[in-house]
Amino acid sequence: MSAWLDEFLANAMSPIAVLGFIGQAVFFLRFLVQWLSSEKHGRSVIPIAFWYLSIGGAGLLLLYGILDHDPVILLGQSMGIAIYLRNLHLIRKAAAAGEES
């Protein structure tokens, strides 16, 4: 078990893993921002910062997936980035038309 734990800890300290942890932290921040905004407004709200944090976290996790050769992360995060960008486009389009987002 000690050899497994040593290898686990060494892998967790690798630059690629640190990048993955940072990506996960940014991705988590989007939920925190959304929750705090909803509490402030007393209803469910998705602030624009949620989408930017989503893109940032997904981008970092996508880079992690590329460096780690992880097809699950690559597919999942690349699809997410497309959806987050589309949501930002729809928000900007609604704002330009004078609609409330």
C-alpha positions as CSV (number, residue, x, y, z in Angstrom):
1,M,0.0,0.0,0.0
2,S,2.9,2.3,0.7
3,A,4.2,2.1,-2.9
4,W,0.7,2.9,-4.2
5,L,0.4,5.9,-1.9
6,D,3.9,7.1,-2.8
7,E,3.0,6.9,-6.5
8,F,-0.4,8.6,-5.9
9,L,1.2,11.5,-4.1
10,A,4.0,11.9,-6.7
11,N,1.4,12.0,-9.4
12,A,-0.7,14.5,-7.5
13,M,2.3,16.8,-7.2
14,S,3.2,16.7,-11.0
15,P,2.8,19.9,-13.0
16,I,0.0,18.3,-15.1
17,A,-2.0,17.3,-11.9
18,V,-1.5,20.8,-10.4
19,L,-2.9,22.3,-13.7
20,G,-5.9,19.9,-13.3
21,F,-6.4,20.9,-9.7
22,I,-6.4,24.6,-10.7
23,G,-8.9,23.9,-13.5
24,Q,-11.2,22.1,-11.0
25,A,-10.9,25.0,-8.6
26,V,-11.9,27.6,-11.3
27,F,-14.7,25.3,-12.3
28,F,-15.9,25.1,-8.7
29,L,-15.8,28.9,-8.4
30,R,-18.6,29.1,-11.0
31,F,-21.0,27.2,-8.6
32,L,-20.0,29.4,-5.7
33,V,-20.6,32.6,-7.8
34,Q,-24.0,31.2,-9.0
35,W,-25.0,30.3,-5.5
36,L,-24.0,33.6,-3.9
37,S,-25.8,35.5,-6.7
38,S,-28.9,33.5,-6.3
39,E,-28.9,34.1,-2.5
40,K,-28.5,37.8,-3.1
41,H,-31.5,38.0,-5.4
42,G,-33.6,35.5,-3.6
43,R,-34.1,33.4,-6.7
44,S,-32.1,31.2,-9.1
45,V,-29.8,33.5,-11.1
46,I,-27.0,32.6,-13.5
47,P,-24.6,35.6,-13.6
48,I,-22.4,36.2,-16.6
49,A,-19.4,35.5,-14.5
50,F,-20.6,31.9,-14.3
51,W,-20.1,31.4,-18.0
52,Y,-16.7,33.0,-18.0
53,L,-15.6,30.8,-15.1
54,S,-17.1,27.8,-16.9
55,I,-14.9,28.6,-20.0
56,G,-11.8,29.2,-17.9
57,G,-12.2,26.1,-15.9
58,A,-13.1,24.0,-18.9
59,G,-10.2,25.4,-20.9
60,L,-7.7,24.5,-18.1
61,L,-9.3,21.0,-17.8
62,L,-9.1,20.6,-21.5
63,L,-5.4,21.5,-21.5
64,Y,-5.0,19.0,-18.6
65,G,-6.8,16.3,-20.7
66,I,-4.5,17.1,-23.7
67,L,-1.3,16.9,-21.6
68,D,-2.5,13.8,-19.8
69,H,-3.9,12.1,-23.0
70,D,-7.3,11.6,-21.3
71,P,-10.0,11.1,-23.9
72,V,-12.8,11.4,-21.4
73,I,-11.7,14.9,-20.3
74,L,-11.0,15.9,-23.9
75,L,-14.5,15.0,-25.1
76,G,-16.3,16.3,-22.0
77,Q,-14.6,19.7,-21.8
78,S,-14.5,20.4,-25.5
79,M,-18.3,20.0,-25.7
80,G,-18.8,22.1,-22.6
81,I,-16.7,25.0,-24.0
82,A,-18.9,25.1,-27.1
83,I,-22.0,25.3,-24.9
84,Y,-20.6,28.0,-22.7
85,L,-19.6,30.1,-25.7
86,R,-23.0,29.7,-27.2
87,N,-24.7,30.8,-24.0
88,L,-22.5,34.0,-23.9
89,H,-23.5,34.6,-27.6
90,L,-27.2,34.3,-26.7
91,I,-26.7,36.6,-23.7
92,R,-25.0,39.3,-25.9
93,K,-27.6,38.9,-28.6
94,A,-30.4,39.4,-26.1
95,A,-28.6,42.4,-24.6
96,A,-28.2,44.0,-28.0
97,A,-32.0,43.5,-28.6
98,G,-32.7,45.1,-25.3
99,E,-34.0,42.0,-23.7
100,E,-33.5,41.1,-20.0
101,S,-31.2,38.1,-19.5
